[in-house]
Amino acid sequence: MLSGKTPYRMGNFSHSAGGTKHGGTMRGLITTLVGIFFGFFLGLSFPMLSSTKFNLSSSLLPIPDLSKYDNQQTRPLTQIAPVSGCNSSSTEAPKVNDASKTLVRSNPRGAERLPPGIIAAESDFYLRRLWGDPNEDLTFRQRYLVTFTVGYNQRKNIDTVVKKFSENFTILLFHYDGRTTEWDEYEWSKQAIHVSVPKQTKWWYAKRFLHPDIVAPYEYIFIWDEDLGVEHFDAEEYLKLVRKYGLEISQPGLEPDRKLNWLMTKRINGSEVHKEVEEPPGRCRDPHLPPCAAFVEIMAPVFSREAWRCVWHLLQNDLVHGWGFDLALRKCVEPAHEKIGVVDAQWVVHQSFPSLGNQGESQNGVAPWQGVRDRCGKEWAMFNSRLTNAEVAQQRANGG
């Protein structure tokens, strides 16, 4: 900090060193002009100096040799060509904090700051190796997915069912009893995907592990119970009929000798596929609506990839049993009475093994299975209420 006397001393020094007033003025003018020219040329040279300095400091950083990995699939990120929203031909690296260059509104939610060319929005259940070239991991890609919600006590039946599905299917087991490693007694189980969470239903698993972006590689998704008899079923033949009749949501016909809840799911002998039935008078307010048409049960449904993307959103996160859910599936395809149907030529038997119901807990003297069934009824009522309220709100929003 300068003292109060400093300006006075500086003034005296300048005056004595200047000689005459005229000579001091000329020297001051010359000094000013020299300073201006020096500053001008220094400013011209600064960008070149800055660029040289940047390149020098960058060259001091350790950079791995990526040339041996370079191909169309694996390139350093700095070599990825700009895509939509980034059409500039400039090779200048984008500024990290420049929001105008990094925010891409068309990107998936949460990925707006990423360059579109690096986004991996979808995934799959394909197993990967821990070694070797990633591009050589998959010599074969399954086209379909089948899931079963299982307990170890039903392993023999599941073993029989799995053998009805070809190598074109990825097998995914949801374990509600926590037992997984014991399944390795079956060779196919060693290549299956196992998810274990105790005492949950298949729709609980589906909402959490079958997001549309996870199952996107699969053309069709089977979400089946563990107690189905498959003596008269072949998965590949089933899908041929699904394609032939343009079914987006389907199920195999059920053996008519067993007690059935719905006539729509009953197998019609001599038929390949049916899409509607006649229920007792008064049960269907419209022949094109459930349960007379546009309806399959939640026991053994099969969804196309496109239909499942909608159905997943229809699934409620907290209503895990799915009762009533099947009556609303028609909202995910159009026209529903043509794209939802039952495949009669490939049919199954509902064996009704006591399984998940016994995973409940007894309360107030009520048997575990009865407590589970009571909740199923409550969930059905809740789902119907939510759907009705949502439709009313939508109509009001549209001015209806």
N, C-alpha and C positions, 0 to 999 in steps of 0.2 A: 504493500500500500504506500502510495506516494505521500510525502509530508507536505505541509502547506508551503514550504520554502522551495520546493523543487521547481515549479514553473518559473519562479523568479530567476533561479540559477541557470536554467536552460535558456531563458530569454537573454541574459547577459552573455552567455557563451556564443549564441548565434550572432548577436550584434557585433562582438569584437572580432569574430572570425570572418565576417562578411566584408570588411573593409568599408567600401562606400555603399550607399543605398542602391545606386544604379547597378553596380557589379553584382550585388546580392540578388537583385531581381532577375537578371539574365541567367545566372547560374541556377536559380530555382526553376525557371522556365525550361531550360535544357534538361534538368533532372526529371521534370514531369513528363516531357516528351519521350525520353528514353524509357521511363517506366511504362508508359502506355504501349510503346512498340514491343517491349519485352513481354508484357502481359498478353498481348494479342498473339504473338507467335507461340507462347507457352500454351494458350488455349487451343490452338490448332493441333498441337502435338499431343494433347491429353488423351483423346480417344484411342490413339495408337498405343500410347503408353499403358492405358488401362487394359486394353485387350492383351498386350504382351504379358502384363503382370498377372492377369487371370489364367492364361494358358500355362504360365510357369508354375503357379501354385497348384493348378489341377494336376500337372504332370508329376507332382510329388506324392500324390495319393496312390496307394496300392490298388491296382485294377487287375482282377483275375483275367486270364486268357480265356475268352468265350468263343474263340474262333472254331474250336473243335466241336462245339455244340451247335453251331450255327446252321439252321435249316429253316424251312418255312414255318415249322411249328415253334421252334425255340430260338428267339433272337433277343439281344439286349433291348430293353425297353426304349432306348434312345433311337433305335432303328425302326420302330414300328411306324408305319405310314399313317399320316393323319386320316381320320374318317369323318363321318358326318359331323358338321359343326366346327371342323378344324381343317378347312380347305386351303389354308395359306401355304404357299410354296416355300416360305421362309424356313431355314434350318435353325433359326435361333431358338434356344431352349425356352419353354414357357416359364414365366415367373410364378413361383409356387403360391405366392400370396395374392396374385392377381385374380380375383373372383370372376372377372369377365371372361377369362380364358379357361378357367377350370370348371365352372358350373355348366353342366350339360343337362338341361331340364328333361330331355327325353330318356335319360338314363334311369334304371330302376331306383326306387326310393333308397336313399342312403348312399348311392354311388354317383351322385351328381358331380363330385369333384374328380372322378376318375376319367381318364381318356377312354372313350367307348371301346377302342380296340383291345383293351386288357380285361374287360368285364367278363366274368364267368358266371352268368346268371342262373345256369342250370347245373344239376349234379346228377348222380346215378348211384346204383348199388353195385357197380362192377368192382370186383376185387382187384387191387393193385399190388405189384411186387415191391419189395423194399430194395431191390437192386436192379441193375440193367438200365437200358434206354426206355424212358416212359412211353415213347412212341411204339414200342414193341410189346407193351404189357398185354394188350387185348388181341388175341388171335381170333376171337369169336365174341360177338355181342348178342346177348339174348334180346329178343324182340318183345317179350311179354313178361309180366310180373304176376306171381300168385302168392298171396299171403294167407296164413292160417294163424288163428289165435288158439294156442294149444296149452295143454297140461301134459305132463309126462305120462300120465295114466292112459292117454289116448295115442301113444306113440305107434302102436301096431296099426291102428286105422290110418293115421297120417302117413305111415310108410307105404301103405297100399295106395292111398290117394296120390301121393307125390309121383308114384310110378306111372300114373296116367298122364303126367305132364312131361313133354319132351325136353330135350336140351335147349330148346328155344326159350325156356322159362327160367327166370331168376326166382329162386325159392326164398321166401322171407317168413320166418317164424316169430310170432309175438308170444312170449312165454309169460303166462299169468301166475305160474306157480314157482318161478325163480329157478327152475331146474333146466340147465342148458347143456352142460358138458356131457351128461349121460346120453344125449342124442348122437354122440359121435360113434355109437355102435352101428349107425347107418352110414354108409359111405357117402351118400348124397348130402348128408348133413354137414360134412366137412367143407362143402362148397356153398352151403346156404348162409343166409344172413340171419343172425339171431339177435333179437332185442328182448331184454328181460326186465319187466317191471311188475311187481306182484299185484295181483288182484285188480287188474284193469280189463276193460272190454276192448273188442276189436275196433270200435269207433273212437275210443280214447287214443289207441295207438295210431289209427288212421289220420286223425287230426294232427298229430304231432310228428309223425314219421313219413307220411305219404303226401307231403306238400306237392302240388302240381309241378313245381320246378325241380323236384327231386325225382319224380317218376316220369319226367318228360321223354326219356328215351324209349319208353315202352308204349306200344300201340294199344295194348289192352291190359287192364288191371283187374285181376280176380281177387275179391276180398271175401274169403270163405270161412265158415265155421269148421270145427274139428270133427263133427259127428255125421259126416255125409258118406253114404255108400256109393261107390263109383263103378260097380261092375259093368254098367251099361253106358259108360262115359269115356270119351276120348277127347282131350283138349284141342288137338289140332283139327279134328273133324268138326268140333263145336264151332271153332272160329271160322271155318269155311262157310257154315250156315249163317253165322252172324254177318259176315260180309255179303253173302248172297242176298239177304233180306234187309240190309241196311240198318241193322240194329246198333244203336249207340249205347243203350243200357239193356241188359238181358240177364237171364238166368236159365239154367237147365230145368226142364220139366221135373216135377216131383212125382214119385210113384203113387198112382191113384189108389192103391190098396190101403194106404196109410191115411190117418186122420189129417185133414188139411184145413187150414184157417181160411184160405181163399181159393175159390174155383179157378181164378186166373192162373195160378201156379200149377194146377193139375195137368199132368202130361196127357195129351190127346193122342191116342193110339193111331198110327198110320199117318200122322202129320209131321212135317219137318219143323214148322214154326207156327205159333199162333200169337196174335196181337190183341185179341179181344174175346170175351166170353159173355154169356148171359147169366147174370146173377138173379136170385129171387126178386120178384117185383118190389120196387121201392128201395132197393139197396143202392142203385146207381141213379143219380139225378140226370146223368148224361151218358150215353153209350160209349163216348170217347174219353170218359174220365174214370179214375180209379173208383172202385176196384174192378170195373168191367173192362178197362183198357188203360194203357199208359201206366202200367203197374208191374213191379216185381218185388219180391220180399227182400229183407236184409240178410237172409240166411246165406245165400250163395250168389250175390250179384256180380256182374261183369260189366266194366265200364270202358268205353273208348277213352283214349287220352283226352280228347276234347271235352267229352261229357264230364270226366272226372274233375277237370279244372273248375267247372261250375259247381259240381256236387261237393267238392271239398269246402267251398265257401258256404254252402248251405248247412254243412255240419256245425252243430253248436258245440262250443268248447266244453261246456259243463254238463250237457245232456249226453251221457256216454252209452246208454243202452240202444238208442236209435229207434225206439218204438214211435211210429207215426212218421218217421223220416222217409220211409219208402213211399208213402202216399204223396209226398211232395217232390219226388224225383222228376216228375214230368215237367217241372219248371225249368229244367236244365237242357231240354232238347225240344225242337220244334220241327214238324208237328209231332207231339209226344205219342199219339196213338199209332203212329207209323214207325217211330224209331225206338220204341220200347216193346220188347216181346219176350216170349218164352220159347226156348228151343226144345221141341218135343223129341226129336230124333236122338238127342244126347241127353239122357236123363239120369237122375240121382235119387237116392233114398235118404230121407231124413231119419236117422237112427235114434235120435233123441237120447243120447248118452247124458246122464247127469254129470255136469262138468262145472262151468263157471258159477252156476247158481249156488253150489255148495261152498263157494269161496266167501260167501257173506258171513255176517256175524249175527248171532241170535240176540234179539232185544225184546224185553218185556214178554218173554216166553214164546215169541214167534220164531219159527224155524228159519235157519239161514236162507234157504231157497225162497221161502215166502216173503221174507224181507226184501230180497232182490226183486222178486216179481212185483211187489207193491211199489217199489221205486220206479220200475218200468212204466207202470200205469201213470204215476205222477209226471214222469218225464213226457209221456205222450201228450198229456193235457197241457203242460207248459209249452211244448213245441208248437202245438196247434194255436195256442194263445199268441205266442210271439209272431208266428207267421201271419195270422189274421191281423194283428196290430200293425205289422210292417206293411202289409198290403193296403190297409186303410190309410196309413200315413203317406204312402206313395201316391195313392189316388188324390188325396188332398193336395199334395205338392204339385201334382199335374193339373190341378184345377177341377178334379172330378167330384 
